[in-house]
Amino acid sequence: MNPTHPEPAGQSTLVAPGVLLVDTHYVRPQLAAAWIVRGGKSAAVVETGAASSVPRILAALAAAGIAREEVSHVVVTHVHLDHAGGAGTLMQALPRARLVVHPRGARHLVDPAKLVAGSIAVYGEARFRALYGELVPVPAERVIEAGDGFSLDLGARPLRFLDAPGHARHHFVVLDEASRGFFTGDTFGLSYRECDAGGRPFLFPTTTPVQLDPPALHASIDRMLAERPERMYLTHFGVLEGEIGRAAEALHRSLGEHVRRARAVPPGGDRHAALRASLGEQLLAELAAHGAPLSRAQALELFATDLDLNAQGLLVWLDTPPARA
């Protein structure tokens, strides 16, 4: 498998015919991507990053010779704010575009109040404001709710939407038929380029709160594989090509180990700290087995936020039986 390495931060990269990767610079370079998909009649932007990412997306459109009026759709795989926080701001700049979002998430982008409150509960107010600022609501009349099987055509370029619960219940994945590639959101995990070894990507699950459902996530991964994709467009971060099945097997194993470690945490005490430490040891062991060129300190720093959020999500799942039905 050969991950595609993007150009220096802030520039767009052609990663497949008609597909551009844009580094949104969310938190740091090469953490979160947005995508521009060009069809015969129009273009779409997939993922928006935070509001601070919008100028980069607009600059990439201009550099590609795509007028703002040519963008017909903005697509967000789910409404977690590293994927959709900039949706309202971007829509203001794209006069003809309509926002495509999961039916369970649409209302939260029309009225972001609950989304803001939930995110503050996870990050804390100061960190939330630093990351996301103020969320701009999207007018309801510009929103398309995309259920399972929904499709749109950019002009001889169909995009097909599959419901993909597991990471969140408001998550879909998008198959670009032309490139045989999935825009995976968080369903196919994290693959930071710093962890590549010998041209091979490293995959790690993302199990953030509050709607995690590991059995559903396993099923969503398998549903994508059933389409025999040739590429995976990961928001975090880049393009994976070739040996997709092998990558999925590794992700399944790692997710299973997450669940095993979560169930092994004893009750009482600081369960979050205990689980976070356990997940850190899992991460280090898997990176070592992969041959990733990172020291222990570098790896724990790179995944610091992910380990915090993964532990939170697993504990919420364990403590909320209906989420496991």
C-alpha positions in Angstrom: 0.0 0.0 0.0 1.4 3.4 -1.0 0.0 6.4 0.9 0.0 9.6 -1.1 2.2 12.3 0.4 0.7 15.8 0.0 2.7 18.8 -1.1 3.9 21.3 1.6 1.2 22.6 4.0 -1.5 24.8 2.5 -1.2 23.7 -1.1 -3.6 21.4 -2.8 -2.4 18.1 -4.3 -3.9 16.1 -7.2 -4.2 12.6 -5.7 -6.5 11.0 -8.3 -8.1 12.2 -11.5 -10.4 15.0 -10.5 -9.6 14.7 -6.8 -7.6 17.4 -4.9 -6.4 17.1 -1.3 -6.3 20.3 0.7 -4.4 20.4 4.0 -6.8 22.4 6.2 -4.1 23.1 8.8 -6.5 22.1 11.6 -4.2 22.3 14.7 -1.1 21.4 12.7 -0.1 20.5 9.1 -1.1 17.0 7.9 -3.7 16.4 10.5 -7.0 17.0 8.6 -7.8 17.1 5.0 -10.6 18.6 2.9 -11.2 17.4 -0.7 -12.2 19.0 -3.9 -13.9 16.7 -6.4 -14.3 18.0 -10.0 -17.0 16.7 -12.3 -18.0 17.5 -15.8 -20.5 20.2 -14.8 -19.7 21.2 -11.3 -17.4 20.6 -8.3 -17.9 19.5 -4.7 -16.0 20.1 -1.5 -15.9 17.2 0.9 -15.1 18.1 4.5 -14.5 21.7 5.6 -12.3 21.6 8.7 -12.8 24.4 11.1 -13.8 27.9 10.1 -10.1 28.9 10.1 -9.6 26.3 7.3 -12.0 28.0 4.9 -9.5 30.4 3.4 -7.3 27.5 2.4 -10.1 25.7 0.7 -11.1 28.9 -1.2 -7.5 29.5 -2.3 -7.3 25.9 -3.5 -10.4 26.3 -5.6 -9.0 29.4 -7.1 -5.7 27.8 -7.8 -7.5 24.9 -9.6 -9.4 27.4 -11.7 -12.7 26.5 -10.1 -15.0 29.5 -9.7 -17.0 29.7 -6.5 -20.2 29.6 -8.5 -19.1 26.2 -9.9 -19.2 24.5 -6.6 -22.6 22.8 -6.4 -22.2 20.9 -3.1 -20.4 20.9 0.2 -20.3 17.5 1.8 -19.5 16.7 5.4 -19.1 13.0 6.4 -20.4 13.8 9.9 -20.9 16.8 12.2 -17.8 16.5 14.4 -16.3 19.9 14.2 -12.9 19.0 12.7 -14.9 17.8 9.7 -17.8 20.3 9.7 -17.0 23.2 11.9 -16.4 25.5 8.9 -19.5 24.4 7.0 -21.5 27.6 7.6 -18.6 29.9 6.9 -17.7 28.0 3.6 -21.4 28.1 2.5 -21.4 31.8 2.8 -18.6 32.0 0.3 -20.1 29.5 -2.2 -23.4 31.1 -3.5 -24.8 28.1 -5.4 -23.7 25.3 -3.1 -25.9 23.1 -1.0 -24.7 21.3 2.1 -25.0 17.5 2.1 -25.1 16.0 5.6 -26.4 12.9 7.3 -30.1 13.2 8.4 -29.1 12.7 12.0 -26.7 15.6 11.8 -28.5 18.2 9.6 -30.3 20.0 12.4 -27.1 20.6 14.3 -25.6 22.6 11.4 -28.8 24.6 10.9 -28.9 25.3 14.7 -25.4 24.6 16.1 -26.3 25.3 19.8 -26.4 21.7 20.9 -23.3 20.9 18.9 -21.5 23.7 20.6 -22.6 22.6 24.0 -21.6 19.0 23.4 -18.2 20.0 22.0 -17.5 22.3 25.0 -18.3 19.3 27.3 -15.6 17.3 25.5 -12.9 20.0 25.0 -13.7 22.7 27.6 -14.7 26.2 26.7 -11.3 27.7 26.2 -10.0 24.9 24.0 -13.3 24.9 22.0 -13.1 28.6 21.3 -9.5 28.4 20.3 -10.2 25.6 17.8 -13.6 26.6 16.4 -14.5 30.1 17.4 -18.2 30.9 16.6 -20.1 28.4 14.4 -22.1 30.0 11.5 -25.5 28.4 11.0 -26.4 27.0 7.6 -29.8 28.1 6.2 -32.2 25.1 6.3 -33.2 25.6 2.7 -29.6 25.0 1.5 -29.3 21.7 3.3 -29.7 18.2 1.7 -30.2 15.3 4.1 -28.4 12.3 2.5 -29.8 9.0 3.7 -28.4 5.6 2.8 -28.2 5.1 -1.0 -28.4 8.8 -1.8 -26.4 9.9 -4.8 -25.5 13.1 -6.6 -23.9 13.6 -10.0 -21.4 16.3 -10.6 -21.6 15.7 -14.3 -20.5 12.2 -15.4 -19.1 11.8 -11.9 -21.6 10.1 -9.4 -21.0 10.2 -5.7 -22.8 7.5 -3.7 -23.6 7.8 0.0 -23.6 4.8 2.4 -24.8 5.1 6.0 -21.7 4.3 8.2 -22.5 4.3 11.9 -20.0 3.2 14.5 -17.8 6.3 15.0 -21.0 8.3 15.2 -24.7 7.7 14.3 -24.6 10.8 12.1 -21.8 9.4 9.8 -21.9 8.4 6.2 -19.1 7.6 3.8 -19.0 8.6 0.1 -18.0 6.5 -2.8 -16.6 8.4 -5.8 -17.4 5.9 -8.6 -14.9 7.5 -11.0 -11.8 7.0 -8.8 -13.2 3.9 -6.9 -12.4 5.8 -3.8 -14.2 6.3 -0.5 -14.2 9.6 1.5 -14.1 7.8 4.8 -14.4 10.6 7.4 -13.3 8.8 10.6 -14.7 5.3 9.7 -11.4 4.0 8.4 -9.4 5.4 11.3 -6.3 7.7 11.6 -3.3 7.4 9.4 -0.7 10.1 10.2 2.1 10.3 7.6 4.7 10.6 10.3 4.0 6.9 11.1 4.7 5.6 7.6 7.3 2.9 7.4 8.7 1.6 4.1 5.9 3.3 2.2 3.3 1.4 4.4 0.7 3.4 6.3 -0.1 2.9 10.0 -3.8 2.8 10.9 -5.3 3.5 14.4 -8.9 3.7 15.3 -10.7 6.8 16.4 -13.2 6.1 19.1 -14.3 9.5 20.2 -17.4 10.3 22.3 -20.4 10.2 22.5 -21.9 7.9 20.0 -19.3 5.2 19.6 -20.5 1.8 18.7 -17.6 -0.7 18.0 -19.7 -3.5 16.5 -21.4 -1.0 14.1 -17.9 0.4 13.3 -16.6 -3.1 12.4 -19.7 -3.5 10.2 -19.2 -0.2 8.4 -15.6 -1.0 7.6 -16.7 -4.3 6.1 -19.5 -2.6 4.1 -16.9 -0.3 2.5 -14.7 -3.3 1.7 -17.6 -5.0 -0.1 -17.5 -2.3 -2.7 -13.9 -3.3 -3.6 -12.5 0.3 -3.3 -9.1 1.1 -4.8 -8.5 4.1 -2.7 -9.4 5.4 0.8 -9.5 9.2 1.2 -8.9 9.7 4.9 -9.6 13.0 6.6 -6.8 12.2 9.0 -4.8 12.1 6.7 -4.2 11.5 3.0 -4.9 8.8 0.5 -4.3 5.0 0.9 -4.0 3.0 -2.3 -3.6 -0.8 -2.7 -3.9 -3.6 -0.2 -7.0 -2.0 1.3 -8.2 -5.3 2.7 -4.9 -5.8 4.6 -5.3 -2.3 6.1 -8.8 -3.1 7.1 -7.7 -6.2 8.9 -5.2 -4.2 10.9 -7.8 -1.7 11.8 -10.3 -4.4 12.9 -7.6 -5.9 15.1 -6.7 -2.6 16.7 -10.3 -1.7 17.3 -10.8 -5.1 18.9 -7.8 -4.5 21.2 -9.3 -1.1 22.1 -12.5 -2.8 23.3 -10.6 -5.5 25.2 -8.5 -2.9 27.0 -11.5 -0.8 27.8 -13.3 -3.8 29.4 -10.2 -4.7 31.4 -10.1 -1.3 33.2 -11.1 -1.9 36.8 -14.0 0.1 38.3 -13.3 3.0 40.6 -10.3 5.3 40.6 -9.5 7.4 37.6 -10.7 5.0 34.9 -10.0 7.6 32.1 -6.3 7.9 33.1 -6.0 4.1 33.4 -7.6 3.5 30.0 -5.6 6.3 28.4 -2.4 4.8 29.6 -3.4 1.4 28.4 -4.3 2.7 24.9 -0.9 4.5 24.9 0.8 1.2 25.5 -1.2 -0.4 22.7 -0.3 2.4 20.4 3.4 2.1 21.1 3.3 -1.7 20.6 1.5 -1.4 17.3 3.9 1.4 16.1 6.9 -0.7 17.0 5.5 -3.7 15.2 4.9 -1.5 12.2 8.4 -0.1 12.2 7.3 3.5 12.5 10.2 5.9 12.8 9.0 7.6 16.0 10.4 7.6 19.5 8.1 6.9 22.4 7.9 10.6 23.3 7.2 11.6 19.7 4.5 9.0 19.3 2.7 9.9 22.6 2.9 13.6 21.7 1.5 13.0 18.1 -1.4 11.0 19.4 -2.0 12.9 22.7 -5.4 14.3 21.8 -6.5 11.0 20.1 -5.7 9.0 23.2 -7.6 11.3 25.4 -10.7 11.2 23.1 -10.5 7.5 22.4 -10.5 6.7 26.1 -13.4 9.1 26.7 -15.4 7.5 23.9 -14.9 3.9 25.0 -15.9 4.7 28.6 -19.1 6.5 27.4 -19.9 3.4 25.3 -19.3 1.0 28.2 -21.4 3.1 30.5 -24.3 3.5 28.1 -25.9 0.1 27.4 -28.4 1.3 24.7 -25.5 2.5 22.5 -24.3 -1.1 22.4 -27.6 -2.6 21.1 
